[in-house]
Amino acid sequence: MGKLSKIEWTDHTWSPWWGCTKVDRGCKNCYAESFSKRVGLKIWGQDARRHMSAEHWEIPLRWNDYGALRKEEYKVFPSMCDPFESRPELEDLRFRFWKLMKWTPNLQWLLITKRAENVEYYD
């Protein structure tokens, strides 16, 4: 189950939700927005997010278990969202995501944000 991502600096991609709102010039050529449009999803902007199934939330747990068996750590990048996007309706999902990260010690989560002011530690 090694590397599944074509992104050279990560092993896997997995996002707790899909979608975002642009916040600065760095968002102009957003990979995730381009990809979502290419597959026909309207999940960008103020009023749209794609929420994921219960089965989707199990995937990192399987990667973690596999890593434990192999004594390996896998890098995981949430490529289709900004985990620190400030939206009240995402708070429960964000808290669930923090718990998932805590429960997966064989995964190294690579979080990228343009909203550093929203970064806080959840325990």
N, C-alpha and C positions, 0 to 999 in steps of 0.2 A: 504494500500500500504506500510505498515511498512517495515521491513527488508526483502530484496530480495537477499542479498549476503550470501554465506556460510562462508565468511571471518568474523571471530568473532568481529573484531574491526571496521567494517564499515557496513553501511546499504545497500549501492548499489555500483556497479562497473559500470563505464562508461569511455570510453577513446575517445579523439578527433581523434585519429588515432591508428592503431595497428602496432607495429614493433619497433625495436631499434637496436643499435649496441653496442656490449659489450665494456666496457671501463676499467674494472679492475677485480681483483680476485672475488669480490663480485657478479659479473655477472655469475659466473661459473654454478650455479644451478638455473638459472632464471625461475621462475614460468611461466611467460608470453611466453617465448620462448618454453618451454616444452608444454604448452597448445596449442600454435599455430601449432606446429608440429603434435600434437595428432589429431587436426582437419584438417590437410592437408594443412595448409597455409604456404607459403614460404615468410615470411615477416621479417626475421631477417637478419642483415648484412647491408652492405653499400647501396645496390641498391634496397631495397624492403621495401615498406610500404603499408598498407591497408588504403585507404581513405574511410571515412564513408559517408553515404547518408544524404540528407537533413532531412529525417524522423528520423534518428539516433540523429541528433542534437536537435530535439524537446523533446526527452525523459527527460533530466534534467529540462526542463521548466515545464513539467507535474508534476514531483516530487516536484518541488518548489511550484507550485500552490496547490498541495495536502497538503504540509507542512504548507502553509499559512492558508488553511481552518482548519486544525487540530491544528494550533498553535504549530507545532513541527518543529524541525530542523533535517535534515537527513545528515548523513556522506556519502560522495561519494569519491571513490578511483579510479583514472585512472590506472587500473591494467595492461593494455596491451601496455603501452608506458612509456617513460620518457619525461614528458612535457618540460624538459629543454635540450633535445638533440639538439645539434648545427648542424642544417642542413638548408641551405637557402630555400629549397623548403617547409619547414614546417613553415616558418615565418608567412604567412597569416593565416594558421590554428591555430598557437599558439596565434596570436592576436585575432582571433575569439573566441578561448577558454577563454582568459582573459576576453573578453566582456561577454561571457556566465556566467563565475563565478560572475562577477559584477551584472548581471541581476538575479541571483538566491540567494537572501539573506537568504532563508530558507534551503539552502544546505551548509554544511561545507565541503569544498574540502580538501582532504588529499593528498597532493602532496609529492611524494618520488622521490629522484633523487640521482644519483651518480655523478652529474655534478653541484655541488653547485656553482662553479665559473661562471655558466651561469645564475644564479638566478638574476633577476632584476624585479623591479616593473613596471607594465604597468597600466596606468590609462586611 
